[in-house]
Amino acid sequence: MDIKLVVFDLDGTLVGAPMDFAEVKEKLKERLEREGISKELIGDLTPMYETLLKISQATGIDFDHLHSFLVELEVERARDSYLFEGSRDLLELLRENEIKIALMTRSSRKATEYVLKKHKIEDFFDLVVTRDDVPPEDVKPNPGHLKKILDHFNVPPTKVFVVGDHGYDLLPARELGCMSVLITSNESGRMSFKIEEEANFEVANVKDAIELFRRLLKAYVVVPAYNEEKTIGNVLEELLQHFKEEEVVVVNDGSKDGTKEIAQEKGVVVLNHLVNRGLGGALGTGIRYALLKGAELVITFDADGQHLIEDALKVIKPVAEGRADFAVGSRLKGDISEMPFVKRFGNFVLDFITAVFARKYVTDSQSGLRCLNKECASKIKITCDRYAVSSEIIIEASKHGCRIVEVPIKAVYTEYAKKKGTNILEGVKIAFNLLLDRMR
């Protein structure tokens, strides 16, 4: 994937400390009460920084005076802080891949600088933005905190990953259109309250995040294309929001129209078949190319505009996270309002036929949106040149013990797309081809 910038949270993401934020909150309450501030006004101090602002406004007490109590506690906590296992390795991996690194933290600058120097990681960061560096109304989860970082680097949001351990890290990422990674099991350093928010990717700890990024940085998209000049341009523009030009592989399967020229104009890799070999032949060529280039993930994506890029990211998720070897985007498990009945019925029949040979039922065996990890893709032997390949890939993956999951996606059917894909005659051919192949 085309990752230009990774923005990290600090506490609970890269570092932890024996003193958790619930303890910090209790100590701050005691300090405020000694200042004569009522328990009613203090409340539960959630969140602490914003509550101090409200107390200052309500009492007239100088905010900097109140804020200094919190800063002192943060520095006290920072003295015993420690790096999570894998934090330095993750930063080194990103640096090796020439990815910019920034820090977006709700901690004070004094505490942040103490932590970075203590653990000798300050040189990894191209930019550090603490809560002291933005107006109060911009501090995360408000988007202004992250926007300051994006503006500094002038990077498109789709090429930015935000890594954090809390919903406060995910909210600005979602609002500005950035990708997000949630670290779920680093309890030490996590804020004392929760916000439910879904990330693009989830991992248990920083060590798992290293593997996630290693896979994502070697993700290739294979786009089989036969006479798709009407749609290929828009499809590639969508993919290039998230993938590098050299990671998008169009297999021009003997097209007679302008498919080849349009793909070349977009700067992606274009592999050409002199004659039309069919979907199976195109996928075989593209997958082999990706593996030869060192792909860790191989995504297949139709050229007719039938898939959404946001659905592709969902299909990548379980494989990139290491929870599956092969993910299939299932239109039958998602929104099928645009899917013609004849397509639904045909898919059901082909799903049943595929299940007989694969000994595993997949609700949308004919889906062109898939993600395979390197190990699974390497085991699959494609022999069917045409539409039977969709069933064959599932059969091969099942035979070799690949962990297969389905991900709900939306079925997008324009009038153009309705003319594409399988029909009843193709279904008969697929069943016949699969039978012949199993008899060999």
Secondary structure, 3 states (H helix, E strand, C coil): CCCCEEEECCECCCEECCCCHHHHHHHHHHHHHHCCCCHHHHCCCCCHHHHHHHHHHHHCCCHHHHHHHHHHHHHHHHHCCEECCCHHHHHHHHHHCCCEEEEECCCCHHHHHHHHHHCCCHHHCCEEECHHHCCHHHCCCCCHHHHHHHHHHCCCHHHEEEEECCHHHHHHHHHHCCEEEEECCCCCCCCCCCCCCCCCEEECCHHHHHHHHHHHCCEEEEEEECCCCCCHHHHHHHHCCCCCHHHEEEEEECCCCCHHHHHHHCCCEEEEECCCCCHHHHHHHHHHHHHHCCCCEEEECCCCCCCCHHHHHHHHHHHHCCCCCEEEEECCCCCCCCCCHHHHHHHHHHHHHHHHHHCCCCCCCCCCCEEEEHHHHHHCCCCCCCCCHHHHHHHHHHHCCCCEEEEECCCCCCHHHHCCCCCHHHHHHHHHHHHHHHHC
